[in-house]
Amino acid sequence: MSSIEEGLEKGRKAGKRYTEFLRVSTMSAGVYALPVAGVDTQQPHSEDEVYYVVRGRGRLQHGDVEQAAEPGDLLFVPAKEPHHFHSITEELVLLVVFAPPERDG
C-alpha cells in the first residue's frame, strides 16, 4: 500500500474498517474508517495507540476523557484503556499507530 486511499479501498473491498499497512518489531500502523453515525465496537488494546485524524469529524471517549476528533488532531489512548469514537458527523478516517505492534493485527 502506498497511500491512505489505497488502504481504505483495500479495507472496503474486504469488508473491514481497519487495514494494517506496516508492521515492524516496535510498532504497527494502519488506516481505520468509520461511517457517519457509525458504531465503533473496538475493545481495549494491549498496546499504546496514537490516532491522527486525516479527515472527518466525531468524538473520542477514552477513560474519563471525551474530546473532539477533527482533521489534523493527534489523539493518544494508553494501553488497556476502554475507548471508542462516537457522534460521527463526517466519515472519520484515521491513521492509527500501535506501539508495540498490535497483537491482533
C-alpha positions in Angstrom: 0.0 0.0 0.0 1.4 3.4 -0.9 -1.4 5.7 0.2 -4.2 6.0 2.8 -6.7 6.0 0.0 -5.4 2.6 -1.3 -5.6 1.3 2.3 -9.2 2.5 2.6 -10.1 0.9 -0.7 -8.5 -2.4 0.2 -10.4 -2.4 3.5 -13.7 -1.6 1.9 -13.3 -4.5 -0.6 -12.5 -6.8 2.2 -15.5 -5.5 4.3 -13.1 -4.2 7.0 -12.9 -0.9 8.8 -9.2 -1.3 9.7 -6.4 -2.1 7.3 -2.9 -2.6 8.6 -0.1 -1.4 6.2 3.0 -1.5 8.4 4.4 -4.0 10.9 7.9 -3.9 12.4 9.3 -5.1 15.7 8.5 -1.9 17.6 5.2 -0.8 16.1 2.4 -1.4 13.6 0.2 1.1 11.7 -2.9 1.1 9.6 -5.9 3.1 8.5 -9.3 3.0 10.2 -12.5 4.4 8.8 -15.9 4.9 10.5 -19.0 6.0 8.5 -21.4 8.8 9.5 -23.3 7.7 12.6 -21.2 4.6 12.7 -20.8 2.5 15.9 -17.2 1.9 17.0 -17.1 -1.5 18.6 -13.4 -1.8 19.3 -12.2 -3.2 22.6 -9.2 -2.0 24.7 -5.8 -2.9 23.2 -2.7 -4.2 24.9 -0.7 -1.5 23.2 -0.4 2.3 23.4 -2.3 3.8 20.4 -2.0 7.1 18.5 -4.7 8.3 16.1 -4.1 11.0 13.5 -7.4 12.3 12.1 -6.9 12.5 8.3 -10.5 13.7 7.7 -14.0 13.6 9.1 -15.5 14.7 12.4 -16.6 12.9 15.5 -15.8 12.5 19.2 -13.4 10.1 21.1 -14.3 8.8 24.5 -11.4 7.3 26.4 -11.4 6.7 30.1 -12.9 9.8 31.7 -11.9 12.0 28.8 -14.0 13.0 25.9 -12.5 15.0 23.1 -13.2 16.2 19.5 -11.8 14.2 16.6 -11.3 16.6 13.7 -8.8 16.9 10.8 -5.3 17.3 12.0 -5.9 16.2 15.6 -3.5 13.8 17.2 -5.2 11.6 19.8 -3.4 9.3 22.3 -5.0 6.3 24.1 -2.9 4.4 26.6 -2.8 0.6 26.6 -5.8 -1.2 28.0 -7.9 1.9 28.3 -11.5 1.5 27.1 -12.2 3.9 24.2 -14.5 4.4 21.2 -15.4 7.0 18.6 -19.0 8.3 18.5 -21.1 11.2 17.3 -19.6 10.8 13.8 -20.9 13.6 11.6 -18.5 13.1 8.6 -16.8 9.8 7.6 -13.9 9.5 10.1 -10.6 8.4 8.5 -7.8 7.8 11.0 -4.1 6.9 10.7 -3.5 4.5 13.6 -0.1 3.6 15.2 0.3 0.9 17.8 3.4 0.5 19.9 4.5 -2.2 20.4 2.8 -3.8 17.3 -0.8 -4.7 17.7 -1.2 -8.4 18.7 -4.3 -8.9 16.7 -3.1 -7.0 13.6 
